Amino acid sequence: MIPQEYIQEVVRRNDIEELIGQYVQLRRRGRTLVGLCPFHNEKSPSFTVYPDTQSFYCFGCGAGGDAITFVRKINNLSYVESVKQLASRAGMPMPEEDDKEGRARSRLLEINRCAARYFYEQLNQRTPEAAAARRYWKEKRGLSDGAIRRFGLGYAPDDFSGLLHYLRQRGFREEELENSGLVKRSQKGNLYDIFRHRVMVPIIDVRGNIIAFGGRVLDDSKPKYINSPETMVYKKSRTLFALNVAKKSTSKRFILCEGYMDVISMHEAGFDTAVCACGTALTAEQVKLLSEYAEETVLCYDSDEAGQKATERSLHLFENSPVKVTVLSIPGAKDPDEFIRTYGRDRFEMILNGTSNPTEFELGKAKKKYDLRTDDGRLEYIREAIGILAGSGVSPTARDVYAGRIAGETGVAKQAVLSQLEGALRGAARRARRQEQRDLAAQGNGAGIRVPYDRGGDRALAPAKASRQLVAALLQDPDQIPYVRSRLDLETIPEPEIRAAVEAIYTCADQRQPVNATSLQSLLPDEKAYSLVMMVQAQNSGQTLVRQDIDMYLDRLRRGTPKSSQAAKTDDDGFRRLFASIAQDKHAGAAEES
């Protein structure tokens, strides 16, 4: 257990503005800083950094916390590993601590390393199966021995327990093996290998750790691919295959392919910046990761319908990225691997240098859908093209150029196209303003409150809001904790997460710890409660809550709790006092009405 005093010092020495500024382009807005959230895809910035409280919060996805939380999320690390990274950044030696999660991660990485060695050894065995696997890599895929070694390619034999025995002999326990995703337990309770009779591709992160595997059949049987499940070291939405190799290239133009085999073939042909998403589709997190290394990305997906849809989805993800994105059209082949093997490397480089921009790709795709020989076809094409040109990523100059092209393709006057485009832009601006107003309304102090039915449902919204504000007040001024503690009945708080937050704040006071995001992170029961507290703190960052506000919140909580609920929890003397207060409230209400 790392001492809380040490953790507080680590956070104090890592200024959150400077830390987050290494990953996010921040713009100052008064006493705070804003930028595009690195944890989800967004068009307008909702990610805010608060230097006063050394915290951050995203009003779009709800991510929030301190420097440790940010490092955990951005690098997919454990809590202890995040503290270690920040300590190293600040030049602080680590105290002695028991890092169970860190040891478990290390063991899992060691299992993967041993498994990769096993698959590579099996590829080079003198068996007919291994010979067939070598022919697949060398003849069918055209790979050299150097490429096989560089990517650590291997073969999983048609054996239910080969890898299992190999890992058991190296001292790994059954629980560890199950958690690795390399073996499963049958209905009879026996462990068996997941990957059998498949060529194997290890997935390596940017730090050089083997974190997962992909396995492909040697023929066209189904399922063609089997991939490792997510584990504590592998999150597919945050991983790009071959980025560990591509990041070493001097080129800043990366080629984003559809699958492992395309990437490996591209590297073999000399295109050493080829990467691909791990999983079924590209994610905002993978785009963010790619932007740390690439200045330009070429989308190089298959030419079939699925590949074109993947291209369209990916273009949207790159809309708010600083990376320039272009689209590669592959004529006469279904994928880059087939094109290179058919036409050669030089021909591929020629089409690579002639890639089109996203607007060109979208317009070309739209044009293919309609028969421009008919009036209806031309009108529908113009309508869809106008929608494309009205997008936020198209410059005014590009709009003018493409409007002229559309006019030439359809026989319609360019001015008519521009007039329709201006109307579409005005409509888009109105929709953007309405969405911004909805977003601002959703960020209000009472937004998102959902009280369980057994805690009062909608009738408890007022006390729920009051209790949230009370937490914000205590975070702003911990000196008010004794005052609130002597007057607040925790049972009047409708939301269990806020009740836990108040109890955690009390604990901070009892243990003489700072009442901040760092202390609460270790005291709150789960991430949901922590995120809620970070939201409450963020919503109140621009206003100062004083004793008068606290009294108002306490009064709302007292009045918002049904008297019958209070009576059920009191003794005889308490019941008499409660009965007197009910009569007093009724008398006061009658006086107000008269």
C-alpha positions as CSV (number, residue, x, y, z in Angstrom):
1,M,0.0,0.0,0.0
2,I,1.5,3.3,-1.1
3,P,1.2,5.9,1.7
4,Q,-1.4,8.6,1.0
5,E,1.1,11.3,1.8
6,Y,3.4,10.1,-0.9
7,I,0.6,10.0,-3.5
8,Q,-0.5,13.5,-2.6
9,E,3.1,14.7,-3.1
10,V,3.4,12.9,-6.5
11,V,0.2,14.7,-7.7
12,R,1.5,18.0,-6.3
13,R,4.7,17.7,-8.3
14,N,2.9,17.0,-11.5
15,D,1.0,20.1,-12.6
16,I,-2.1,18.9,-14.3
17,E,-2.1,21.7,-16.9
18,E,1.4,20.8,-18.0
19,L,0.7,17.1,-17.9
20,I,-2.5,17.1,-20.0
21,G,-1.0,19.7,-22.3
22,Q,1.4,17.0,-23.6
23,Y,-1.6,15.1,-24.9
24,V,-4.3,17.6,-25.5
25,Q,-4.2,21.0,-27.3
26,L,-5.6,23.3,-24.6
27,R,-7.0,26.8,-24.9
28,R,-7.4,29.1,-21.9
29,R,-10.9,30.2,-21.0
30,G,-10.8,32.4,-17.9
31,R,-9.4,30.3,-15.0
32,T,-9.8,27.0,-16.8
33,L,-8.5,25.4,-20.0
34,V,-10.5,23.6,-22.6
35,G,-9.7,21.2,-25.5
36,L,-11.0,18.2,-27.4
37,C,-11.4,15.2,-25.2
38,P,-8.8,12.5,-25.7
39,F,-11.2,9.8,-24.5
40,H,-14.0,10.2,-27.0
41,N,-14.6,11.7,-30.4
42,E,-16.1,15.2,-30.4
43,K,-16.4,18.2,-32.7
44,S,-16.6,21.0,-30.0
45,P,-14.4,21.0,-26.9
46,S,-16.1,19.7,-23.7
47,F,-12.9,18.6,-21.9
48,T,-12.0,21.1,-19.2
49,V,-8.9,21.4,-17.0
50,Y,-9.2,23.1,-13.6
51,P,-5.7,24.3,-12.4
52,D,-7.2,25.5,-9.1
53,T,-8.3,22.0,-8.1
54,Q,-5.7,20.2,-10.2
55,S,-8.5,18.2,-11.8
56,F,-10.1,17.6,-15.2
57,Y,-13.6,16.8,-16.3
58,C,-15.2,16.1,-19.7
59,F,-18.9,17.2,-20.0
60,G,-19.2,15.0,-23.1
61,C,-18.2,11.5,-21.8
62,G,-18.0,12.0,-18.0
63,A,-14.3,11.2,-17.6
64,G,-12.8,13.2,-14.7
65,G,-10.3,13.1,-11.9
66,D,-6.7,14.1,-11.1
67,A,-3.4,13.6,-12.7
68,I,-3.3,9.9,-11.7
69,T,-6.7,9.3,-13.3
70,F,-5.6,11.0,-16.5
71,V,-2.5,8.9,-16.8
72,R,-4.5,5.7,-16.0
73,K,-7.0,6.4,-18.8
74,I,-4.6,7.7,-21.4
75,N,-2.1,4.9,-21.1
76,N,-4.3,2.0,-20.0
77,L,-2.4,1.5,-16.7
78,S,-3.2,0.3,-13.3
79,Y,-3.4,2.8,-10.4
80,V,0.0,1.8,-9.0
81,E,1.6,1.9,-12.4
82,S,0.2,5.4,-13.0
83,V,1.6,6.6,-9.6
84,K,5.0,5.1,-10.6
85,Q,5.0,6.8,-14.0
86,L,4.2,10.2,-12.4
87,A,6.7,9.6,-9.7
88,S,9.4,8.9,-12.3
89,R,8.3,12.1,-14.2
90,A,8.8,14.1,-11.0
91,G,12.1,12.4,-10.1
92,M,10.7,10.8,-6.9
93,P,11.9,7.3,-5.7
94,M,9.1,4.9,-5.1
95,P,8.4,3.7,-1.5
96,E,8.2,0.0,-0.8
97,E,4.6,-1.2,-1.6
98,D,2.7,-4.3,-2.4
99,D,1.6,-4.0,-6.1
100,K,-0.6,-7.1,-6.6
101,E,-2.2,-5.7,-9.8
102,G,1.3,-4.8,-11.2
103,R,2.6,-8.3,-10.5
104,A,-0.4,-9.9,-12.2
105,R,0.1,-7.7,-15.3
106,S,3.8,-8.7,-15.3
107,R,2.9,-12.4,-15.1
108,L,0.4,-12.1,-17.9
109,L,3.0,-10.4,-20.1
110,E,5.4,-13.2,-19.3
111,I,2.8,-15.8,-20.3
112,N,2.3,-14.0,-23.6
113,R,6.0,-13.9,-24.2
114,C,6.4,-17.6,-23.6
115,A,3.4,-18.3,-25.8
116,A,4.9,-16.3,-28.7
117,R,8.1,-18.3,-28.3
118,Y,6.1,-21.6,-28.3
119,F,4.3,-20.6,-31.5
120,Y,7.6,-19.6,-33.2
121,E,9.2,-22.8,-32.2
122,Q,6.3,-24.9,-33.5
123,L,6.5,-23.1,-36.9
124,N,10.1,-24.4,-37.3
125,Q,9.4,-28.0,-36.2
126,R,10.1,-30.9,-38.7
127,T,6.5,-32.0,-39.0
128,P,4.1,-31.9,-42.1
129,E,1.9,-29.4,-40.2
130,A,4.7,-27.0,-39.5
131,A,5.9,-27.3,-43.1
132,A,2.4,-26.4,-44.3
133,A,2.4,-23.4,-42.0
134,R,5.8,-22.3,-43.4
135,R,4.5,-22.6,-46.9
136,Y,1.6,-20.4,-46.0
137,W,3.8,-17.6,-44.8
138,K,6.5,-17.9,-47.4
139,E,4.6,-18.9,-50.6
140,K,1.0,-17.8,-50.2
141,R,1.9,-14.6,-48.4
142,G,5.3,-14.1,-50.0
143,L,7.1,-13.3,-46.7
144,S,10.8,-13.6,-46.1
145,D,12.5,-15.2,-43.1
146,G,13.4,-11.7,-41.9
147,A,9.7,-10.6,-41.9
148,I,8.7,-13.8,-40.1
149,R,11.3,-13.1,-37.4
150,R,10.5,-9.3,-37.2
151,F,6.8,-9.9,-36.6
152,G,7.4,-13.0,-34.5
153,L,5.0,-15.0,-36.7
154,G,4.3,-18.6,-35.7
155,Y,2.0,-21.6,-35.8
156,A,-0.3,-23.2,-33.3
157,P,-0.4,-27.0,-33.9
158,D,-3.7,-29.0,-34.0
159,D,-3.4,-30.0,-30.3
160,F,-5.8,-29.2,-27.5
161,S,-3.1,-29.1,-24.8
162,G,0.3,-28.3,-26.4
163,L,0.5,-24.7,-25.3
164,L,-1.2,-25.6,-22.0
165,H,1.5,-28.1,-21.1
166,Y,4.3,-25.8,-22.3
167,L,3.1,-23.0,-20.0
168,R,2.4,-25.3,-17.0
169,Q,6.0,-26.6,-17.2
170,R,7.1,-23.0,-16.8
171,G,5.3,-22.6,-13.5
172,F,2.2,-20.7,-14.5
173,R,-1.0,-21.5,-12.5
174,E,-4.3,-22.4,-14.0
175,E,-6.0,-19.2,-12.8
176,E,-3.3,-17.2,-14.6
177,L,-3.6,-19.2,-17.8
178,E,-7.4,-18.7,-17.8
179,N,-7.0,-15.0,-17.4
180,S,-4.5,-14.9,-20.3
181,G,-7.2,-15.7,-22.9
182,L,-5.0,-18.4,-24.4
183,V,-6.9,-21.3,-22.9
184,K,-10.5,-22.0,-21.9
185,R,-12.2,-24.4,-19.5
186,S,-14.5,-27.0,-21.0
187,Q,-18.0,-27.9,-19.6
188,K,-16.2,-30.9,-18.0
189,G,-13.8,-28.6,-16.2
190,N,-10.7,-29.3,-18.3
191,L,-8.5,-26.6,-19.7
192,Y,-7.7,-26.6,-23.5
193,D,-5.9,-24.4,-26.0
194,I,-8.0,-21.8,-27.9
195,F,-5.6,-21.5,-30.9
196,R,-5.2,-24.8,-32.8
197,H,-4.0,-25.4,-36.4
198,R,-3.6,-21.7,-37.1
199,V,-0.8,-19.4,-38.2
200,M,-0.2,-17.0,-35.4
201,V,0.4,-13.3,-35.2
202,P,1.5,-11.7,-31.9
203,I,0.1,-8.3,-31.1
204,I,2.7,-6.0,-29.6
205,D,2.1,-2.6,-27.9
206,V,4.1,0.5,-28.5
207,R,6.4,-0.4,-25.5
208,G,7.3,-3.7,-27.1
209,N,5.1,-6.0,-24.9
210,I,3.3,-8.9,-26.4
211,I,-0.3,-8.3,-25.3
212,A,-2.5,-10.6,-27.4
213,F,-2.6,-12.9,-30.5
214,G,-4.5,-13.3,-33.7
215,G,-4.8,-16.7,-35.4
216,R,-5.8,-17.5,-39.0
217,V,-6.7,-20.8,-40.6
218,L,-4.4,-22.0,-43.4
219,D,-7.3,-22.4,-45.8
220,D,-10.7,-20.7,-46.2
221,S,-12.6,-22.6,-43.4
222,K,-14.6,-20.8,-40.8
223,P,-14.0,-19.0,-38.5
224,K,-11.2,-17.6,-40.6
225,Y,-9.8,-15.5,-37.7
226,I,-9.7,-16.0,-33.9
227,N,-8.4,-13.1,-31.8
228,S,-7.5,-13.0,-28.1
229,P,-10.2,-11.7,-25.8
230,E,-9.6,-8.4,-23.9
231,T,-7.5,-8.8,-20.8
232,M,-5.9,-6.5,-18.2
233,V,-3.1,-5.9,-20.6
234,Y,-5.0,-5.8,-23.9
235,K,-7.8,-3.3,-24.8
236,K,-8.4,-3.7,-28.5
237,S,-10.0,-0.3,-28.9
238,R,-6.7,1.3,-27.7
239,T,-4.3,-0.8,-29.8
240,L,-2.9,-0.5,-33.3
241,F,-1.2,-3.5,-34.8
242,A,2.4,-2.9,-35.9
243,L,2.6,0.6,-34.4
244,N,5.6,-0.6,-32.4
245,V,7.4,-1.0,-35.8
246,A,5.9,1.9,-37.7
247,K,6.7,4.5,-35.0
248,K,10.5,3.9,-35.8
249,S,10.1,5.0,-39.4
250,T,11.4,8.4,-40.5
251,S,8.2,8.9,-42.5
252,K,5.2,10.6,-40.9
253,R,2.7,9.3,-43.5
254,F,1.1,6.2,-42.0
255,I,-1.0,3.7,-44.0
256,L,-4.1,2.5,-42.2
257,C,-5.0,-1.0,-43.4
258,E,-7.9,-3.3,-42.7
259,G,-6.1,-6.4,-41.3
260,Y,-2.9,-8.0,-39.9
261,M,-2.1,-9.7,-43.2
262,D,-2.3,-6.5,-45.2
263,V,0.0,-4.8,-42.8
264,I,2.6,-7.5,-42.8
265,S,2.6,-7.6,-46.6
266,M,3.0,-3.8,-46.8
267,H,6.0,-3.9,-44.5
268,E,7.5,-6.7,-46.5
269,A,7.1,-4.5,-49.6
270,G,8.9,-1.7,-47.9
271,F,6.0,0.4,-46.6
272,D,7.1,0.5,-43.0
273,T,4.4,2.8,-41.6
274,A,1.4,0.4,-42.3
275,V,-0.8,-0.3,-39.2
276,C,-4.3,-1.6,-38.6
277,A,-6.9,-1.4,-35.9
278,C,-7.3,-4.3,-33.5
279,G,-11.0,-5.1,-33.5
280,T,-13.8,-4.8,-36.0
281,A,-13.7,-1.0,-36.5
282,L,-11.5,1.9,-35.9
283,T,-12.1,3.8,-32.7
284,A,-11.6,7.4,-31.5
285,E,-8.9,6.1,-29.1
286,Q,-7.0,4.5,-31.9
287,V,-7.2,7.8,-34.0
288,K,-5.8,9.7,-30.9
289,L,-3.0,7.1,-30.6
290,L,-2.2,7.4,-34.3
291,S,-2.1,11.2,-34.1
292,E,0.8,11.0,-31.6
293,Y,3.1,9.6,-34.4
294,A,1.5,10.5,-37.8
295,E,1.1,13.8,-39.6
296,E,-0.8,12.2,-42.5
297,T,-2.8,9.0,-42.6
298,V,-3.8,7.1,-45.8
299,L,-6.9,5.0,-45.5
300,C,-6.2,1.8,-47.4
301,Y,-9.1,-0.5,-46.9
302,D,-10.5,-3.3,-49.1
303,S,-12.4,-2.2,-52.3
304,D,-15.5,-4.2,-51.4
305,E,-18.7,-2.7,-49.9
306,A,-17.5,-3.5,-46.3
307,G,-14.2,-1.7,-46.9
308,Q,-15.9,1.3,-48.4
309,K,-18.2,1.6,-45.3
310,A,-15.2,1.2,-43.1
311,T,-13.5,4.1,-45.0
312,E,-16.6,6.3,-44.5
313,R,-16.7,5.6,-40.7
314,S,-13.0,6.2,-40.3
315,L,-13.2,9.6,-42.2
316,H,-15.7,10.8,-39.6
317,L,-13.4,9.8,-36.8
318,F,-10.6,11.8,-38.3
319,E,-12.7,15.0,-38.6
320,N,-11.4,16.6,-35.4
321,S,-7.9,15.1,-35.6
322,P,-4.8,17.2,-36.5
323,V,-3.8,14.4,-38.8
324,K,-4.3,15.0,-42.6
325,V,-6.3,12.1,-44.0
326,T,-6.5,10.8,-47.5
327,V,-8.2,7.8,-49.2
328,L,-6.5,5.2,-51.4
329,S,-8.5,3.6,-54.2
330,I,-7.2,0.2,-55.2
331,P,-8.0,-0.6,-58.8
332,G,-8.0,-4.2,-60.0
333,A,-7.6,-5.9,-56.6
334,K,-9.7,-6.5,-53.5
335,D,-6.9,-5.4,-51.0
336,P,-3.4,-4.0,-50.8
337,D,-1.8,-7.4,-50.4
338,E,-3.4,-8.7,-53.6
339,F,-2.5,-5.5,-55.6
340,I,1.2,-5.6,-54.5
341,R,1.5,-9.4,-55.4
342,T,-0.2,-8.8,-58.7
343,Y,1.2,-5.5,-59.9
344,G,4.3,-5.0,-57.7
345,R,5.6,-2.5,-55.2
346,D,6.4,0.4,-57.6
347,R,2.9,0.4,-59.1
348,F,1.4,0.5,-55.6
349,E,3.6,3.4,-54.6
350,M,2.3,5.3,-57.7
351,I,-1.4,5.0,-56.6
352,L,-0.4,5.7,-53.0
353,N,1.0,9.1,-54.1
354,G,-2.2,9.8,-56.0
355,T,-4.6,9.4,-53.1
356,S,-7.7,11.5,-52.9
357,N,-8.9,13.7,-50.0
358,P,-12.0,12.9,-47.9
359,T,-14.3,15.3,-49.9
360,E,-13.2,13.7,-53.2
361,F,-13.9,10.3,-51.8
362,E,-17.4,11.2,-50.5
363,L,-18.4,12.9,-53.8
364,G,-17.1,10.1,-55.9
365,K,-19.0,7.6,-53.9
366,A,-22.2,9.7,-54.1
367,K,-21.9,10.1,-57.9
368,K,-21.8,6.3,-58.4
369,K,-25.2,6.0,-56.8
370,Y,-27.1,8.0,-59.3
371,D,-27.8,8.0,-63.0
372,L,-26.8,11.5,-64.1
373,R,-28.6,11.0,-67.4
374,T,-31.9,11.5,-65.7
375,D,-33.3,14.6,-64.0
376,D,-34.1,12.7,-60.8
377,G,-30.6,11.3,-60.7
378,R,-29.0,14.7,-61.2
379,L,-31.2,16.3,-58.5
380,E,-30.5,13.5,-56.0
381,Y,-26.8,13.7,-56.7
382,I,-26.8,17.5,-56.2
383,R,-28.8,17.1,-52.9
384,E,-26.3,14.6,-51.5
385,A,-23.3,16.5,-52.8
386,I,-24.5,19.7,-51.1
387,G,-24.8,17.8,-47.8
388,I,-21.1,16.7,-48.2
389,L,-19.9,20.2,-49.0
390,A,-21.8,21.7,-46.0
391,G,-19.7,19.5,-43.7
392,S,-17.5,21.2,-41.1
393,G,-14.2,19.8,-42.6
394,V,-14.6,21.5,-46.1
395,S,-13.0,24.9,-46.6
396,P,-14.8,27.8,-48.4
397,T,-12.3,27.5,-51.3
398,A,-12.9,23.8,-51.7
399,R,-16.6,24.4,-51.7
400,D,-16.3,26.8,-54.5
401,V,-14.1,24.5,-56.6
402,Y,-16.4,21.5,-56.0
403,A,-19.5,23.5,-56.7
404,G,-18.1,24.3,-60.1
405,R,-17.4,20.6,-60.7
406,I,-20.9,19.5,-59.7
407,A,-22.3,22.2,-62.0
408,G,-20.3,20.8,-64.9
409,E,-21.3,17.2,-64.1
410,T,-25.0,18.0,-63.9
411,G,-25.5,20.8,-66.4
412,V,-26.8,23.1,-63.6
413,A,-25.5,26.7,-63.2
414,K,-22.8,27.0,-60.6
415,Q,-24.6,29.9,-59.0
416,A,-27.6,27.7,-58.4
417,V,-25.4,25.1,-56.7
418,L,-23.8,27.8,-54.6
419,S,-27.1,29.3,-53.6
420,Q,-28.4,25.9,-52.5
421,L,-25.1,25.3,-50.6
422,E,-25.5,28.6,-48.7
423,G,-29.0,27.5,-47.6
424,A,-27.5,24.2,-46.4
425,L,-24.8,26.0,-44.5
426,R,-27.3,28.3,-42.7
427,G,-29.3,25.3,-41.7
428,A,-26.3,23.5,-40.4
429,A,-25.3,26.6,-38.4
430,R,-28.8,26.7,-36.8
431,R,-28.7,23.0,-35.9
432,A,-25.2,23.5,-34.4
433,R,-26.5,26.4,-32.2
434,R,-29.5,24.4,-31.0
435,Q,-27.2,21.4,-30.2
436,E,-24.9,23.7,-28.3
437,Q,-27.8,25.0,-26.2
438,R,-29.0,21.5,-25.5
439,D,-25.4,20.6,-24.4
440,L,-25.2,23.6,-22.1
441,A,-28.6,22.7,-20.6
442,A,-27.4,19.1,-20.1
443,Q,-24.4,20.4,-18.1
444,G,-26.6,22.2,-15.5
445,N,-26.4,21.3,-11.8
446,G,-29.6,19.3,-11.9
447,A,-28.9,17.5,-15.2
448,G,-28.7,13.8,-15.2
449,I,-30.1,13.2,-11.7
450,R,-31.9,9.9,-11.5
451,V,-33.2,8.9,-8.1
452,P,-34.3,5.3,-7.5
453,Y,-38.0,4.8,-6.9
454,D,-37.3,3.4,-3.4
455,R,-35.5,6.6,-2.5
456,G,-38.3,8.9,-3.6
457,G,-38.1,8.9,-7.4
458,D,-38.9,12.3,-9.1
459,R,-40.1,13.7,-5.8
460,A,-36.6,13.5,-4.5
461,L,-35.0,15.5,-7.3
462,A,-34.8,18.7,-5.1
463,P,-33.0,17.0,-2.2
464,A,-30.8,15.1,-4.6
465,K,-29.7,18.4,-6.2
466,A,-29.2,19.9,-2.8
467,S,-27.0,17.0,-1.6
468,R,-24.9,17.3,-4.7
469,Q,-24.4,21.0,-4.1
470,L,-23.5,20.2,-0.5
471,V,-20.7,18.0,-1.7
472,A,-19.5,20.8,-4.0
473,A,-19.5,23.2,-1.0
474,L,-17.5,20.8,1.2
475,L,-14.9,20.3,-1.6
476,Q,-14.6,24.1,-1.9
477,D,-14.3,24.7,1.9
478,P,-13.4,21.7,4.0
479,D,-13.6,23.9,7.1
480,Q,-17.3,23.5,6.9
481,I,-17.2,19.8,7.4
482,P,-17.8,19.9,11.3
483,Y,-20.7,22.3,10.8
484,V,-22.4,20.1,8.2
485,R,-21.6,16.9,10.0
486,S,-23.5,18.1,13.1
487,R,-26.6,19.0,11.1
488,L,-26.8,16.5,8.3
489,D,-28.7,13.2,8.5
490,L,-27.0,11.0,5.8
491,E,-30.2,9.0,5.4
492,T,-31.8,12.1,3.8
493,I,-29.5,11.9,0.8
494,P,-31.4,10.1,-2.0
495,E,-28.4,9.1,-4.1
496,P,-26.2,6.4,-2.7
497,E,-23.1,7.6,-4.6
498,I,-23.5,11.1,-3.0
499,R,-24.0,9.6,0.4
500,A,-20.7,7.7,-0.1
501,A,-19.0,10.9,-1.2
502,V,-20.1,12.7,2.0
503,E,-18.8,9.8,4.1
504,A,-15.5,9.8,2.2
505,I,-15.2,13.6,2.8
506,Y,-15.8,12.9,6.6
507,T,-13.0,10.2,6.4
508,C,-10.6,12.7,4.9
509,A,-11.3,15.0,7.8
510,D,-10.9,12.3,10.4
511,Q,-7.6,11.1,8.8
512,R,-6.4,14.7,8.3
513,Q,-6.0,14.1,4.6
514,P,-6.6,16.9,1.9
515,V,-10.2,16.9,0.7
516,N,-9.5,16.6,-3.0
517,A,-9.8,14.4,-6.1
518,T,-6.7,12.4,-5.2
519,S,-7.9,11.4,-1.7
520,L,-11.4,10.6,-2.8
521,Q,-10.2,8.3,-5.5
522,S,-9.1,5.8,-3.0
523,L,-12.1,6.2,-0.6
524,L,-15.1,6.1,-2.9
525,P,-16.6,2.6,-3.6
526,D,-16.5,2.7,-7.5
527,E,-15.8,4.8,-10.6
528,K,-19.4,5.8,-10.9
529,A,-19.3,7.6,-7.5
530,Y,-16.0,9.2,-8.3
531,S,-17.1,10.5,-11.7
532,L,-20.3,11.9,-10.2
533,V,-18.2,13.8,-7.6
534,M,-15.9,15.1,-10.3
535,M,-18.9,16.3,-12.3
536,V,-20.4,18.1,-9.3
537,Q,-17.1,19.8,-8.6
538,A,-16.7,20.9,-12.3
539,Q,-20.3,22.3,-12.4
540,N,-19.6,24.6,-9.5
541,S,-16.1,25.7,-10.5
542,G,-17.2,29.2,-11.4
543,Q,-19.1,30.0,-8.3
544,T,-18.3,30.3,-4.6
545,L,-20.5,28.4,-2.2
546,V,-20.8,30.0,1.3
547,R,-22.4,29.1,4.7
548,Q,-25.7,30.6,3.6
549,D,-25.8,28.2,0.6
550,I,-25.0,25.3,2.9
551,D,-27.9,26.2,5.2
552,M,-30.2,26.3,2.2
553,Y,-29.1,22.9,1.0
554,L,-29.4,21.4,4.5
555,D,-32.9,22.9,4.8
556,R,-33.9,21.4,1.4
557,L,-32.7,18.0,2.5
558,R,-34.7,18.2,5.7
559,R,-37.8,19.4,4.1
560,G,-37.4,17.0,1.1
561,T,-37.5,13.9,3.4
562,P,-41.1,12.6,4.1
563,K,-42.0,13.1,7.8
564,S,-43.3,9.5,7.9
565,S,-39.8,8.3,6.9
566,Q,-38.3,10.4,9.7
567,A,-40.8,9.1,12.3
568,A,-40.0,5.5,11.5
569,K,-36.4,6.1,12.7
570,T,-37.0,8.1,15.9
571,D,-37.5,7.2,19.6
572,D,-40.4,8.5,21.7
573,D,-38.8,11.8,22.5
574,G,-37.7,12.2,18.9
575,F,-41.2,11.4,17.7
576,R,-42.7,14.1,20.0
577,R,-40.2,16.7,18.6
578,L,-41.0,15.6,15.1
579,F,-44.7,15.9,15.7
580,A,-44.2,19.4,17.0
581,S,-42.2,20.3,13.9
582,I,-45.0,19.0,11.7
583,A,-47.5,21.2,13.5
584,Q,-45.2,24.2,13.3
585,D,-44.7,23.7,9.5
586,K,-48.5,23.5,9.0
587,H,-49.0,26.6,11.1
588,A,-46.3,28.5,9.1
589,G,-47.9,27.3,5.8
590,A,-51.4,28.5,6.9
591,A,-49.9,31.9,7.9
592,E,-48.3,32.3,4.5
593,E,-51.6,31.5,2.7
594,S,-53.5,34.0,4.7
